[in-house]
Amino acid sequence: MGAREDESWPRSWLSEPRFKRYLSESRGDEENALSLYVWNGKVAAALLRDIADAEVLVRNAFDRALSDSWSEGTGHWILDPASPILRVRWRLGKHHQHMDLNGLNRAYVAEAIRKLGGLGVATPGRILASLTFGFWVSMTSRAREEDLWVQHISRAFVSPHPTRRTVEARMRLINDLRNRVAHHEPLLKFKLEQDHERLLELCGWLDERVSNHIREHSSVPQLLTERP
């Protein structure tokens, strides 16, 4: 059975609630709303490409920082139970309960190893590549300032040496944008030009050459000028 005769095909395809958000931006003009939907998809795809490049940069920079600064173990830090992100680290929570700051990390790494086929197959590189961006964001949290940021992660950043708080805020912004893009949410209310510049700035703090490369090849700025 086809769509109801009194219902436009974009509404039937996208659903009334989803299409309504684009109609609202288009003052009820269905043709413009559909064009806006198409534009939103193109911007989302372009953003996801740049975010993916930034994620690879963050992942490898943090890995190098930990590998270079942690000298207690004999293997890669992602597999060593004594590493800064896997060893048990108790902290008193706000409700006076003890919590292990690395409990979730161990769970994420164990799940990654399981999905990759076990320790014989799961090399450090494959494990790192399978972890979410949120895993790396957590390394910049306030709770990890002394044991991770000061001792290890801050070494990944070059001039102007941003503060932990600044890096955390920037990475959380990018992670939120990534999640919204991945779930096909409308980006109409986002300050996309500003957010894209912040992504490039974060990359520049790690490696200005990479930031310049992403900027040179990004289609985001051009697409933002083409909004219907």
Phi, psi and omega per residue, in radians:
M1 nan 2.330 -3.109
G2 -1.433 -3.095 3.127
A3 -1.179 2.713 3.093
R4 -1.023 2.520 -3.060
E5 -1.113 -0.470 -3.108
D6 -1.592 0.168 -3.114
E7 -2.019 2.236 3.136
S8 -1.154 2.629 -3.090
W9 -1.141 -0.587 3.054
P10 -1.077 -0.666 3.118
R11 -1.156 -0.719 3.135
S12 -1.163 -0.679 -3.108
W13 -1.234 -0.898 -2.996
L14 -1.569 -0.308 -3.033
S15 1.532 2.562 -3.094
E16 -1.016 -0.828 -3.115
P17 -1.079 -0.732 -3.127
R18 -1.183 -0.813 -3.093
F19 -1.186 -0.491 -3.108
K20 -1.057 -0.576 -3.117
R21 -1.163 -0.603 3.109
Y22 -1.390 -0.611 3.076
L23 -1.087 -0.698 3.139
S24 -1.066 -0.710 3.110
E25 -1.234 -0.374 -3.081
S26 -1.826 0.189 3.121
R27 0.952 0.696 3.048
G28 1.497 -0.033 -3.139
D29 -1.397 1.874 -3.057
E30 -1.130 -0.682 -3.127
E31 -1.120 -0.761 3.107
N32 -1.190 -0.644 3.120
A33 -1.075 -0.728 3.129
L34 -1.174 -0.689 3.083
S35 -1.101 -0.657 3.113
L36 -1.150 -0.655 3.103
Y37 -1.124 -0.759 3.118
V38 -1.105 -0.769 3.117
W39 -1.071 -0.742 3.130
N40 -1.016 -0.715 3.125
G41 -1.147 -0.682 3.127
K42 -1.171 -0.741 3.114
V43 -1.125 -0.727 3.139
A44 -1.053 -0.771 3.140
A45 -1.117 -0.722 3.139
A46 -1.164 -0.725 3.111
L47 -1.112 -0.733 -3.117
L48 -1.084 -0.616 3.095
R49 -1.113 -0.820 -3.123
D50 -1.204 -0.666 3.104
I51 -1.126 -0.669 3.110
A52 -1.089 -0.728 3.100
D53 -1.117 -0.716 3.117
A54 -1.143 -0.682 -3.133
E55 -1.112 -0.732 3.103
V56 -1.085 -0.716 3.123
L57 -1.095 -0.840 3.137
V58 -1.048 -0.842 -3.098
R59 -1.002 -0.859 -3.087
N60 -1.258 -0.596 3.116
A61 -1.185 -0.754 3.115
F62 -1.161 -0.678 3.109
D63 -1.073 -0.794 3.129
R64 -1.110 -0.724 -3.125
A65 -1.075 -0.770 3.129
L66 -1.208 -0.727 -3.129
S67 -1.127 -0.649 -3.104
D68 -1.379 -0.521 -3.011
S69 -1.749 -0.324 3.140
W70 -1.756 1.983 -3.020
S71 -2.042 0.136 -3.076
E72 -1.365 -0.521 -3.066
G73 -1.594 3.052 3.133
T74 -1.911 -0.275 3.132
G75 -2.096 -2.937 3.130
H76 -1.210 2.472 -3.064
W77 -1.062 -0.485 -3.101
I78 -1.249 -0.269 -3.124
L79 -1.995 -0.163 -3.084
D80 -1.583 2.061 -3.118
P81 -1.035 -0.304 -3.124
A82 -1.643 0.026 -3.093
S83 -1.225 2.811 -3.085
P84 -1.026 -0.406 -3.091
I85 -1.793 -0.059 -3.138
L86 -2.066 -0.483 -3.090
R87 -1.164 2.667 3.123
V88 -1.129 2.225 3.136
R89 -2.389 1.778 -3.094
W90 -1.409 2.516 3.096
R91 -2.534 2.474 3.119
L92 -1.400 2.084 -3.112
G93 -1.338 3.059 -3.070
K94 -1.182 -0.337 3.092
H95 -1.782 0.382 3.073
H96 1.137 0.402 3.042
Q97 -1.779 2.581 3.125
H98 -1.424 2.376 3.128
M99 -2.344 2.522 3.123
D100 -1.594 1.967 -3.092
L101 -1.093 -0.403 -3.107
N102 -1.799 0.120 -3.129
G103 -1.016 -0.835 3.134
L104 -1.163 -0.661 3.118
N105 -1.006 -0.813 -3.134
R106 -1.089 -0.667 3.125
A107 -1.146 -0.750 -3.137
Y108 -1.128 -0.743 -3.128
V109 -1.175 -0.748 3.130
A110 -1.077 -0.712 3.126
E111 -1.172 -0.669 3.101
A112 -1.104 -0.757 3.126
I113 -1.098 -0.736 3.136
R114 -1.073 -0.812 -3.114
K115 -1.150 -0.490 -3.123
L116 -1.459 -0.094 3.081
G117 1.845 0.200 3.105
G118 1.780 3.001 -3.040
L119 -1.087 -0.546 -3.133
G120 -1.167 -0.439 -3.101
V121 -1.818 -0.590 -3.048
A122 -1.379 1.613 3.079
T123 -1.341 2.782 3.110
P124 -0.915 -0.741 -3.128
G125 -1.090 -0.718 3.137
R126 -1.220 -0.634 3.104
I127 -1.124 -0.839 -3.131
L128 -1.025 -0.727 -3.100
A129 -1.189 -0.402 -3.084
S130 -1.599 -0.142 -3.138
L131 -1.386 2.581 -3.102
T132 -1.292 2.830 3.087
F133 -1.089 -0.535 3.112
G134 -1.053 -0.510 3.101
F135 -1.061 -0.745 -3.116
W136 -1.322 -0.602 3.083
V137 -1.041 -0.725 -3.086
S138 -1.059 -0.419 3.133
M139 -1.234 -0.229 -3.113
T140 -1.830 0.127 -3.082
S141 -1.233 2.807 -3.128
R142 -1.042 -0.642 -3.109
A143 -1.128 -0.347 -3.106
R144 -1.887 0.286 -3.066
E145 -1.048 -0.820 -3.041
E146 -1.359 -0.802 -3.006
D147 -1.516 -0.445 3.141
L148 -1.953 -0.931 -3.053
W149 -1.111 -0.980 -3.065
V150 -1.125 -0.769 -3.023
Q151 -1.452 -0.437 -3.009
H152 -2.341 -1.120 -2.934
I153 -1.126 -0.619 -3.118
S154 -1.042 -0.414 -3.136
R155 -1.177 -0.317 -3.126
A156 -1.274 -0.360 -3.019
F157 -1.694 2.343 3.105
V158 -1.660 -3.036 3.133
S159 -0.904 2.369 0.255
P160 -1.663 0.423 3.103
H161 0.913 1.256 -3.128
P162 -1.135 2.744 3.126
T163 -1.317 2.821 3.098
R164 -1.017 -0.784 -3.114
R165 -1.036 -0.726 3.134
T166 -1.131 -0.772 -3.136
V167 -1.148 -0.745 3.135
E168 -1.055 -0.813 -3.129
A169 -1.063 -0.727 -3.136
R170 -1.156 -0.744 -3.118
M171 -1.227 -0.615 3.101
R172 -1.190 -0.645 3.077
L173 -1.063 -0.805 -3.128
I174 -1.153 -0.688 3.139
N175 -1.144 -0.695 3.104
D176 -1.127 -0.768 3.121
L177 -1.103 -0.731 3.118
R178 -1.037 -0.781 -3.119
N179 -1.142 -0.687 3.134
R180 -1.185 -0.704 3.104
V181 -1.118 -0.792 -3.107
A182 -1.107 -0.461 3.141
H183 -1.731 0.287 3.016
H184 1.038 0.616 3.122
E185 -1.452 2.637 3.074
P186 -1.078 2.463 -3.125
L187 -1.910 0.290 -2.967
L188 -1.123 -0.532 -3.070
K189 -1.691 -0.018 -3.125
F190 -1.399 2.620 3.007
K191 -1.548 1.321 -2.934
L192 -1.148 -0.661 3.114
E193 -1.081 -0.771 3.132
Q194 -1.171 -0.754 -3.140
D195 -1.119 -0.669 3.127
H196 -1.157 -0.694 3.104
E197 -1.126 -0.633 3.116
R198 -1.184 -0.627 3.053
L199 -1.083 -0.803 -3.141
L200 -1.124 -0.626 3.128
E201 -1.161 -0.742 3.083
L202 -1.018 -0.776 3.122
C203 -1.080 -0.677 -3.141
G204 -1.125 -0.563 3.098
W205 -1.154 -0.444 -3.139
L206 -1.636 -0.748 3.137
D207 -2.857 1.865 -3.072
E208 -1.092 -0.517 3.122
R209 -1.124 -0.703 3.116
V210 -1.182 -0.751 3.114
S211 -1.014 -0.779 3.124
N212 -1.130 -0.642 3.130
H213 -1.144 -0.793 3.129
I214 -1.086 -0.769 3.139
R215 -1.058 -0.747 -3.095
E216 -1.123 -0.624 -3.033
H217 -1.794 -0.024 -3.110
S218 -1.300 2.457 3.059
S219 -1.762 0.034 -3.104
V220 -1.085 -0.899 -3.099
P221 -0.979 -0.746 -3.139
Q222 -1.149 -0.744 -3.135
L223 -1.107 -0.595 -3.133
L224 -1.148 -0.460 3.103
T225 -1.406 -0.188 -3.055
E226 -1.799 0.230 -3.125
R227 -1.042 2.248 -3.138
P228 -1.068 nan nan
